[in-house]
Amino acid sequence: MSLPWHPIPGGLTAPAGFLAAGITAGLKASGNPDLSLLLAPAGAVCAGSFTTNRVRAACVDLCAERLAASGGRARAVLTNSGQANACTGDRGLIDSLRATQSTADLLGLAPEEVLICSTGVIGVPIPMDILLAGLDPLVAALSPEGGADAATAILTTDLIDKQIGLEADLGGRRVRLGGMAKGSGMIHPNMATMLGYLSCDAGVPAELWQAMVQRAVDRSFNAITVDGDTSTNDTYLAFTAGEPLNLEHFEELEAGLTAVSQHLARAIARDGEGATCLIEVQVEGAPDDAGARAMARTICGSSLVKCAIHGRDPNWGRIVAAAGRAGVPFDPEAVALWLGEHQLMAAGQPLVFDRPAASRYMAERAAGAYLNPDPLLGDTVAIRLVVGDGPGEGLAWGCDLSDQYVRINADYTT
Amino acid sequence: MSLPWHPIPGGLTAPAGFLAAGITAGLKASGNPDLSLLLAPAGAVCAGSFTTNRVRAACVDLCAERLAASGGRARAVLTNSGQANACTGDRGLIDSLRATQSTADLLGLAPEEVLICSTGVIGVPIPMDILLAGLDPLVAALSPEGGADAATAILTTDLIDKQIGLEADLGGRRVRLGGMAKGSGMIHPNMATMLGYLSCDAGVPAELWQAMVQRAVDRSFNAITVDGDTSTNDTYLAFTAGEPLNLEHFEELEAGLTAVSQHLARAIARDGEGATCLIEVQVEGAPDDAGARAMARTICGSSLVKCAIHGRDPNWGRIVAAAGRAGVPFDPEAVALWLGEHQLMAAGQPLVFDRPAASRYMAERAAGAYLNPDPLLGDTVAIRLVVGDGPGEGLAWGCDLSDQYVRINADYTT
């Protein structure tokens, strides 16, 4: 995490003026919380990043259109979990419009100021009577301590909730960032369902904020992969509202924004269905950063690499073979490769290395997951690949592929 | 299979004048056959298609260079299984040169007329003393009935050998085609290790032959995927030698060439590690054929689709979500989808369908695999997706993703 930011509690409601809530409306058969709301202070600007899938849910269209029409002005976002509201035809848009209209009425906002995200099963309409009946208690539950409840109510197959809060002193002024996310399958964002939310209490012009958020997304959500599938509903919404921040601190703010986004993205990858560890791949020496990121992500996405790490097998051959198919030019004879502290290759050829120790490294990292609930500590298998002497470097994150992933996704009921 | 072709026995040695052999030289610890040789008649032309991976084995470079230098003239190809000879540095090329030189000496050919393919573990050098000692008995075993032995000796993790022979009467003249292949993992050719070989006894000018072969590869090997990984060694070599064929029959010849290539490609997909069925995806109504093929292949490659089919779950949502991320424009509201005879979607929305029957369709198809050893019959789960009224159509093949795939690839020893 970049200085001068340090962690604080509170998640999405850590920044000043943000309210949130999460309740059980009854949308999920399980009885788990399924409806959440975030309310940003007056004057908030909002930047959105959305799935590149050609098939996208009505709620995604609605968010993108409203943000484009208002130049990035929005105050609230409603999230229902249980039904994705994708492939639901005309009804999908009608339901999204009704839900935001009713929420706006209760909050005293214009409908255009309210956004909506949906996650869950594709092709099943939202039970609107249940959702609408839930709005009264949801709005009543809004609170400056509501971040944790909201983070729970957006989950679907996730095993753990994903939140973060950061604080910094920027030129004598306290600035706070908050974030929450969900997602554990169909994760290969451009965006991955993956929903992410960020809050911030510094005033930033909408266009600058949008550019900052997009750069952060490229270095975080667009650098993770669980299974290579891109969802119909992927959305990242980042709100900021507060006294204008001095321009000289924008770089520090962006570092914090990137840190929050990377924390959430890594938490999603770590919670990948059936995963036992987070995989972090760093590529250096590529022609440019984009090429390095593409290679890192291809390695993270390789089923053979993921299986090898699940089997605690230091299989350098699969790693370089995956790098080779990323479409980025490099000299295979220049390749050097590390797994943790263990160097596996130099000058394009395998080295003699302590194979049991390299295998033990992976097993210990995976075991760390159960000792440390923070997805950023203790359970990361780190791969470092140097492909030449170019200036490009990039990071990507993924997780191992287990028989459990297959069982989860073969047995999941549509 | 296209008329006028019909199946015949003999595999690679079905066409007149081709000799082949396969023996156990001792390259594999298992004691299984591991060295094979194909000898084409004098005057043969050869077209090659090779992996697009940036990291490729020395033998691939050698094949590509020799075919380019000679304008597609080659007589023989040696194949060793057990060691891929990739990531073996300078030694890799030296060993490939020695192996082809010794083979050429025994056959009375120039070294440039002999090609070599290697498959097996990456990063391990070929035990050259064993390979060279095997060449004498290998050449002695060359026979016009050697196709089956050759097809067995190229296998690695494959469960079954992959061969085909076809015959047609083209204007009163009998023409024969033969083929063999190996591959079951690291299969997403561009080319996937996937090795394929084709023989033909019709005389065709080298440039025309190369163009025909490339079109056939695009419709076969480049339309399959097992796990999305592209190997360092993928190679398809197609030899033809015989009396010149009349130009008017070239279209029929290409249909046969495509049928052989598709048979071998489908057999590889069906033998995908841990697979219980072949998946065939047909996309229609796309802007063009290339777009349709890209969508079909993306669906075949989706881990979520593959898991759903393994679970016999008619999960149409995952199929359209995969289609949506292929990068090809289409109107989601125009989508119609069939699984076998069961229509699952119309006008972009799910239909009410007989879910147990659709699930039973997949289970029965998968069960067919064990009843019928021919990978082309009885065990294909067919998906048909119509995405509009464009002229583009395309096919792709893959297989389901099982917990067995993960176990095979997590436990495989490097």
Interface residues (C-beta under 8 A of the other chain):
Chain A: T52 N53 R54 V55 R56 A86 C87 T88 G89 V121 I122 G123 G185 M186 H188 N190 D227 G228 D229 T230 S231 T232 G301 S302 S303 L304 C307 A308 H310 G311 D313 P314 N315 W316 G317 R318 V320 A321 A322 A323 G324 R325 A326 V328 P329 F330 P332 E333 V335 M345 A347 G348 Q349 P350 L401 S402 D403 Y405 V406 R407 I408 N409 A410 D411 Y412 T413 T414
Chain B: T52 N53 R54 V55 R56 A86 C87 T88 G89 V121 I122 G123 G185 M186 H188 N190 D227 G228 D229 T230 S231 T232 G301 S302 S303 L304 C307 A308 H310 G311 D313 P314 N315 W316 G317 R318 V320 A321 A322 A323 G324 R325 A326 V328 P329 F330 P332 E333 V335 M345 A347 G348 Q349 P350 L401 S402 D403 Y405 V406 R407 I408 N409 A410 D411 Y412 T413 T414
